[in-house]
């Protein structure tokens, strides 16, 4: 029987920390303070509105209509597999003036992937989404908001910045309602923050997108009352820069 020496164990431990450390900066008050760019802290008076998991023919067009009615533009983090199902809809999102981001090819935890597997997944999604939308994505968000060193590096090599969120509607749940979504979004860091919602229920409770859609006008009232402007991540001033 062979035993791994102390140096070997230390090396393995260091590699494990390197792989998992980015996940530790997740969405929390700690993230807002210590990794503000990663969690999407931007300029005060502005809210970056983002949607994950589409495009979805059953729901995304409804979101596009409501966003147009509100006069809002948002950032849509798309899945490669969903984009391949309806590349025309992905193009319609971009043509409506919304910003395009990559959410991976399939919705899987990056920490459960080797660096090579993560890189292949992100590259395939990037190629698919760029081809469908005609837009070179600027942003990447890992599924579940869980980054790894490999996913951060792969996204950066493709010219994308990884951005999570400062607040969310928890709209994927069976129990979510328009009122609960508004309450959850506004409970946390919203002024200068990044909001996560979902335009598809492909990884959420079936039909949950209806509550998200109905929450948008209510969120508009809340943001107006706080004198907050809603826009894309590109206009958000992350790291002191805005497009």
C-alpha positions in Angstrom: 0.0 0.0 0.0 1.4 3.4 -0.9 0.9 6.5 1.2 0.7 10.0 0.0 3.4 12.2 1.6 2.7 15.4 3.4 4.0 17.4 0.4 1.6 15.6 -1.8 -1.3 16.2 0.5 -0.4 19.8 0.8 -0.2 20.1 -3.0 -3.6 18.4 -3.5 -5.1 20.7 -0.8 -3.7 23.8 -2.5 -5.2 22.7 -5.8 -8.6 22.1 -4.2 -8.5 25.6 -2.7 -7.5 27.1 -6.0 -10.4 25.3 -7.7 -13.1 26.2 -5.2 -12.0 29.6 -3.8 -14.0 31.6 -6.4 -17.2 30.0 -5.1 -16.6 31.4 -1.7 -17.1 35.0 -2.9 -20.7 34.3 -3.7 -23.8 36.5 -3.1 -23.6 37.8 0.4 -22.8 41.0 2.3 -19.2 39.7 2.3 -19.2 39.6 -1.5 -20.6 43.1 -1.7 -17.8 44.3 0.5 -14.8 42.3 -0.7 -15.6 41.3 -4.3 -17.9 44.1 -5.5 -17.2 43.7 -9.2 -17.8 39.9 -9.0 -21.2 40.3 -7.5 -22.2 43.2 -9.7 -21.9 46.3 -7.6 -22.1 49.3 -9.9 -22.9 53.0 -9.8 -25.4 54.3 -7.2 -28.8 55.3 -8.5 -28.6 52.4 -11.1 -29.9 48.9 -11.0 -28.6 46.2 -13.4 -31.5 43.9 -14.3 -30.5 40.4 -15.4 -32.3 37.2 -16.5 -31.0 33.7 -16.5 -31.8 30.4 -18.3 -33.4 31.4 -21.6 -34.2 31.9 -24.3 -37.5 30.0 -23.9 -40.3 30.2 -26.5 -42.9 29.7 -23.8 -41.9 32.8 -21.8 -39.1 35.0 -23.1 -41.3 36.8 -25.7 -43.7 37.8 -22.9 -40.7 39.3 -21.0 -39.6 41.2 -24.1 -43.1 42.7 -24.4 -43.2 43.7 -20.8 -39.7 45.2 -20.8 -40.6 47.2 -23.9 -43.7 48.5 -22.1 -41.6 49.6 -19.2 -38.9 51.1 -21.3 -36.2 48.8 -19.8 -33.3 47.0 -21.2 -31.8 44.1 -19.4 -28.9 41.6 -19.7 -30.0 38.1 -20.6 -27.7 35.2 -19.6 -28.4 32.5 -22.1 -27.8 28.8 -22.0 -26.3 27.2 -25.1 -28.7 24.3 -25.2 -31.7 26.7 -24.9 -30.3 28.9 -27.7 -29.9 25.9 -30.0 -33.6 25.2 -29.6 -34.6 28.6 -30.8 -31.7 30.7 -32.2 -34.2 33.1 -33.8 -35.6 34.0 -30.4 -32.0 34.6 -29.1 -31.5 37.0 -32.0 -34.8 38.7 -31.2 -33.6 39.4 -27.6 -30.5 41.1 -29.0 -32.4 42.9 -31.7 -34.7 44.4 -29.0 -31.7 46.1 -27.6 -31.0 43.8 -24.7 -27.5 42.8 -23.7 -26.4 39.2 -24.1 -24.4 37.1 -21.6 -23.4 33.5 -21.4 -24.8 31.2 -18.7 -22.9 28.1 -19.8 -23.9 25.4 -22.3 -25.9 23.2 -19.9 -27.0 24.2 -16.4 -24.4 22.4 -14.2 -22.3 23.2 -11.2 -18.8 24.3 -12.3 -17.2 22.9 -9.1 -18.2 19.4 -10.3 -16.4 19.9 -13.6 -12.7 19.7 -14.3 -11.1 22.8 -15.7 -11.1 21.3 -19.1 -14.8 20.3 -18.9 -15.7 23.8 -17.7 -13.7 25.5 -20.5 -15.3 23.3 -23.2 -18.8 24.0 -21.8 -18.3 27.7 -21.8 -16.6 27.8 -25.2 -19.5 25.8 -26.8 -22.0 28.2 -25.2 -20.1 31.2 -26.3 -19.9 30.0 -29.9 -23.6 29.0 -30.0 -24.8 32.3 -28.5 -22.5 34.5 -30.6 -23.6 32.7 -33.8 -27.3 33.0 -33.0 -27.4 36.6 -31.8 -24.6 38.2 -33.9 -23.3 39.6 -30.6 -20.0 38.9 -28.9 -21.1 38.3 -25.2 -19.3 40.5 -22.7 -20.5 38.8 -19.5 -20.5 35.3 -18.0 -22.5 34.0 -15.1 -22.0 30.4 -13.9 -25.0 28.2 -13.2 -26.1 28.5 -9.5 -23.7 31.5 -9.2 -21.0 29.0 -8.3 -17.6 29.9 -9.9 -14.4 27.9 -10.1 -11.0 29.0 -11.0 -11.3 27.1 -14.2 -14.6 28.8 -15.2 -13.2 32.2 -14.4 -10.1 31.6 -16.5 -12.1 30.1 -19.4 -14.5 33.1 -19.4 -11.7 35.6 -19.3 -9.9 33.9 -22.2 -13.1 34.4 -24.3 -13.2 38.1 -23.4 -16.0 37.8 -20.8 -16.2 39.1 -17.3 -17.9 36.9 -14.6 -20.7 38.7 -12.8 -23.0 37.2 -10.2 -25.7 39.3 -8.4 -26.3 41.3 -5.3 -30.0 40.5 -4.9 -32.5 38.1 -6.3 -36.2 37.4 -6.4 -35.9 33.7 -5.5 -38.4 33.3 -8.3 -37.5 29.7 -9.1 -39.5 28.4 -6.1 -42.9 26.9 -6.1 -43.9 29.3 -3.3 -42.8 32.5 -5.2 -45.4 35.1 -5.9 -45.1 38.5 -7.5 -45.3 40.1 -4.0 -42.6 37.7 -2.6 -40.3 38.4 -5.5 -40.5 42.2 -5.0 -39.9 41.8 -1.3 -36.9 39.5 -1.9 -35.4 41.8 -4.5 -35.7 45.0 -2.4 -34.6 43.4 0.8 -31.0 43.3 -0.2 -28.4 45.4 -2.0 -30.4 47.0 -4.8 -29.2 50.6 -5.2 -26.1 50.2 -7.3 -26.8 46.4 -7.3 -27.5 43.6 -9.8 -30.8 41.9 -9.7 -31.2 38.2 -10.7 -34.5 37.0 -12.1 -35.4 34.2 -14.6 -37.1 34.4 -18.0 -37.5 30.6 -18.2 -38.5 27.8 -15.9 -36.3 25.2 -17.6 -34.4 24.8 -14.3 -37.1 26.2 -12.0 -40.5 25.1 -10.7 -42.8 24.7 -13.7 -44.7 27.9 -14.5 -42.7 30.0 -12.0 -41.9 32.5 -14.7 -45.5 33.8 -14.5 -44.9 35.3 -11.1 -41.6 36.8 -12.3 -43.4 38.5 -15.2 -46.1 39.8 -13.0 -43.6 41.2 -10.6 -41.9 43.5 -13.1 -44.5 46.3 -13.0 -44.4 46.2 -9.2 -40.6 46.4 -9.3 -41.0 49.4 -11.6 -43.0 51.1 -8.9 -40.5 50.3 -6.2 -37.6 51.5 -8.3 -39.3 54.7 -9.3 -40.1 55.4 -5.6 -36.4 55.1 -4.9 -35.3 57.1 -8.0 -33.4 54.2 -9.4 -32.7 53.8 -13.1 -32.9 50.3 -14.6 -30.5 49.1 -17.3 -28.0 46.6 -18.4 -24.7 45.5 -16.8 -22.9 47.4 -19.5 -24.4 50.6 -18.3 -23.9 49.7 -14.7 -20.4 51.0 -14.2 -18.9 47.8 -12.7 -15.4 48.5 -11.7 -16.0 52.2 -12.4 -16.6 51.7 -16.1 -19.8 51.9 -18.1 -20.4 51.3 -21.8 
